[in-house]
Amino acid sequence: MRRTWTVGVDFGGTNVKIGLVTATARVHRTLVVASKDVATPTAFINGICDVVNSLARSIGIRASQLRGVGVGAPGPVDVTHGIVHSLVNVPGWRQVSLRRPLERRLRCPCLIDNDANLFTIGEWRAGAGRGARALVGLTLGTGVGGGLVCDGALYRGASGSAGEVGHMVIHPQGWRCGCGRRGCLEAHIGTRAILRLAREAVRRHRAALWALAQRAQLTPELVSRAAEQGDASARTVWVAVGRSLGIGLANLVNLLNPDRIVIGGGVAQAWRWFAPTMRKTVRHEAMAISQRAVGIVRGRLGSEAGIIGAAVGLWQERRTARR
Amino acid sequence: MRRTWTVGVDFGGTNVKIGLVTATARVHRTLVVASKDVATPTAFINGICDVVNSLARSIGIRASQLRGVGVGAPGPVDVTHGIVHSLVNVPGWRQVSLRRPLERRLRCPCLIDNDANLFTIGEWRAGAGRGARALVGLTLGTGVGGGLVCDGALYRGASGSAGEVGHMVIHPQGWRCGCGRRGCLEAHIGTRAILRLAREAVRRHRAALWALAQRAQLTPELVSRAAEQGDASARTVWVAVGRSLGIGLANLVNLLNPDRIVIGGGVAQAWRWFAPTMRKTVRHEAMAISQRAVGIVRGRLGSEAGIIGAAVGLWQERRTARR
């Protein structure tokens, strides 16, 4: 019997989303657990196993009959041994072996990989990156993650941490980053940077819409909505984000000469506001020959990219392992 | 009969160096032609053929008995078709087919590739990059070139121009680059930047040695020599170069997680003056996990790196083609 169902796990800062994925890379059913409820390794393993078992039951199979379970973790991962080196913003995760205990309990193949790598694999195989030979995947959110496909294979680097686009320094005297350095791409286009730009814009412009917006909590979505409603100050925020992102992308284009760049993550929802400046900056800052080769597109898997990527990543890994 | 001799051609801004390379990647004999004498494609092909024929004669064989001829060109190259897209700083080279005419005239296999790619291949296979799986090669000079080895193979990107580290923007409000943009790595550590830093240092410090130095033409070597002689202002120049180079390297380390970075080119002769600041900056700016994996070393092939790289590149290409 060919195993058709896979479970993808998207371990985010707020929620852990666990989804049943079909053989055609569609999400059939999703369950969500609050990240704070599974914040320790033991709680995480227990929580995942419970949810995977109940998802399997819901379609009348056992977990051991799944094609496998893929887990995307927000931090550097040793894929070969299934070990999470550490997690961004979650203390207590140091060299945590996840794959072994999950495989023992669920009795199906498991994969642990970095979430940005899985996003990239998912979009590459089942989304907006299809057919690309050299692809860069970017996730925009609180953090800025990335994954690289070189010559038709995910490129992991010497110790598995390749693709850290978020900590490319684009401005040596720039803003302070969560990593302690200055001027990282993440420090200039991550959620915190967007909110900082927004607060500055509010102070400068005192636009009516913004005054309204201030009653609610400031979020990137709110900045998008204000832009939508014609607020000029909100639009300047996205122009600034587009400019910094464009510089980062131009560096990637010059260095890696990809044929596709796929951009996802929550902040990509503001695509129409930052994309024009982003494209203009890449046109201006990247070399002609490399620039002509690249298509810069928005991810197609949306909020399910993490779940689908984790499932597709598992398929890929199994395929490579069988060779 | 196994063909033992290869010719490597290093097409530089001032000279074209053509060397006979042994089967163990050593340069046996070199002839030099002024670049201005072979500045047009026809003159170049004629000149190269003359020199290759005379080098072959000098060891008692014909050019057709060579293992092949490898040519490194300072610009983007279509390796598959042996076409030079353009040359940096040399007008009149647009889509020039070099491999076909050279092969027809010399009757041996020829390879045309980008010079920084060939530098990287040479150091990787026969120099300081031996054994690396993920390697970045950098050449420091008038321009700053680069080559990438990913998962044990040279990575060329979608249109053959991957590895352009020189035009990575490290400072959006930085110095104007020859490419028209601002703040490229090359604009901050290329020869012109070094001389600019040196002139500023002279103006600020009025050091005795510098006064002396000013009688001769200012060159990076002179700045090195002044540093050697204890001139503090000359040392500040190399500290500035080391800092900018370090930022560029930290970005490469974060992005590509290489196990080795090999640095060559004329300016690498000032290694002892810029390397300490370069290393300190990488330690400070790159992520711990990637930083621990990388060794940053000076190229071992020195001024022969271009010739040896061109020869080794030809061997590699022939090996890949035979597979």
Boltz contact constraints between the chains, C-beta under 6 A:
constraints:
  - contact:
      token1: [A, 76]
      token2: [B, 289]
      max_distance: 6.0
  - contact:
      token1: [A, 134]
      token2: [B, 157]
      max_distance: 6.0
  - contact:
      token1: [A, 134]
      token2: [B, 158]
      max_distance: 6.0
  - contact:
      token1: [A, 150]
      token2: [B, 150]
      max_distance: 6.0
  - contact:
      token1: [A, 150]
      token2: [B, 155]
      max_distance: 6.0
  - contact:
      token1: [A, 155]
      token2: [B, 150]
      max_distance: 6.0
  - contact:
      token1: [A, 157]
      token2: [B, 134]
      max_distance: 6.0
  - contact:
      token1: [A, 157]
      token2: [B, 256]
      max_distance: 6.0
  - contact:
      token1: [A, 157]
      token2: [B, 257]
      max_distance: 6.0
  - contact:
      token1: [A, 158]
      token2: [B, 134]
      max_distance: 6.0
  - contact:
      token1: [A, 158]
      token2: [B, 257]
      max_distance: 6.0
  - contact:
      token1: [A, 158]
      token2: [B, 258]
      max_distance: 6.0
  - contact:
      token1: [A, 158]
      token2: [B, 259]
      max_distance: 6.0
  - contact:
      token1: [A, 158]
      token2: [B, 293]
      max_distance: 6.0
  - contact:
      token1: [A, 159]
      token2: [B, 257]
      max_distance: 6.0
  - contact:
      token1: [A, 159]
      token2: [B, 289]
      max_distance: 6.0
  - contact:
      token1: [A, 159]
      token2: [B, 293]
      max_distance: 6.0
  - contact:
      token1: [A, 161]
      token2: [B, 257]
      max_distance: 6.0
  - contact:
      token1: [A, 161]
      token2: [B, 289]
      max_distance: 6.0
  - contact:
      token1: [A, 161]
      token2: [B, 290]
      max_distance: 6.0
  - contact:
      token1: [A, 162]
      token2: [B, 256]
      max_distance: 6.0
  - contact:
      token1: [A, 162]
      token2: [B, 257]
      max_distance: 6.0
  - contact:
      token1: [A, 164]
      token2: [B, 254]
      max_distance: 6.0
  - contact:
      token1: [A, 167]
      token2: [B, 254]
      max_distance: 6.0
  - contact:
      token1: [A, 167]
      token2: [B, 287]
      max_distance: 6.0
  - contact:
      token1: [A, 168]
      token2: [B, 251]
      max_distance: 6.0
  - contact:
      token1: [A, 169]
      token2: [B, 247]
      max_distance: 6.0
  - contact:
      token1: [A, 169]
      token2: [B, 251]
      max_distance: 6.0
  - contact:
      token1: [A, 171]
      token2: [B, 172]
      max_distance: 6.0
  - contact:
      token1: [A, 172]
      token2: [B, 171]
      max_distance: 6.0
  - contact:
      token1: [A, 172]
      token2: [B, 247]
      max_distance: 6.0
  - contact:
      token1: [A, 181]
      token2: [B, 285]
      max_distance: 6.0
  - contact:
      token1: [A, 247]
      token2: [B, 169]
      max_distance: 6.0
  - contact:
      token1: [A, 247]
      token2: [B, 172]
      max_distance: 6.0
  - contact:
      token1: [A, 251]
      token2: [B, 168]
      max_distance: 6.0
  - contact:
      token1: [A, 251]
      token2: [B, 169]
      max_distance: 6.0
  - contact:
      token1: [A, 254]
      token2: [B, 164]
      max_distance: 6.0
  - contact:
      token1: [A, 254]
      token2: [B, 167]
      max_distance: 6.0
  - contact:
      token1: [A, 256]
      token2: [B, 157]
      max_distance: 6.0
  - contact:
      token1: [A, 256]
      token2: [B, 162]
      max_distance: 6.0
  - contact:
      token1: [A, 257]
      token2: [B, 157]
      max_distance: 6.0
  - contact:
      token1: [A, 257]
      token2: [B, 158]
      max_distance: 6.0
  - contact:
      token1: [A, 257]
      token2: [B, 159]
      max_distance: 6.0
  - contact:
      token1: [A, 257]
      token2: [B, 161]
      max_distance: 6.0
  - contact:
      token1: [A, 257]
      token2: [B, 162]
      max_distance: 6.0
  - contact:
      token1: [A, 258]
      token2: [B, 158]
      max_distance: 6.0
  - contact:
      token1: [A, 259]
      token2: [B, 158]
      max_distance: 6.0
  - contact:
      token1: [A, 285]
      token2: [B, 169]
      max_distance: 6.0
  - contact:
      token1: [A, 285]
      token2: [B, 181]
      max_distance: 6.0
  - contact:
      token1: [A, 287]
      token2: [B, 167]
      max_distance: 6.0
  - contact:
      token1: [A, 289]
      token2: [B, 76]
      max_distance: 6.0
  - contact:
      token1: [A, 289]
      token2: [B, 159]
      max_distance: 6.0
  - contact:
      token1: [A, 289]
      token2: [B, 161]
      max_distance: 6.0
  - contact:
      token1: [A, 290]
      token2: [B, 161]
      max_distance: 6.0
  - contact:
      token1: [A, 293]
      token2: [B, 158]
      max_distance: 6.0
  - contact:
      token1: [A, 293]
      token2: [B, 159]
      max_distance: 6.0
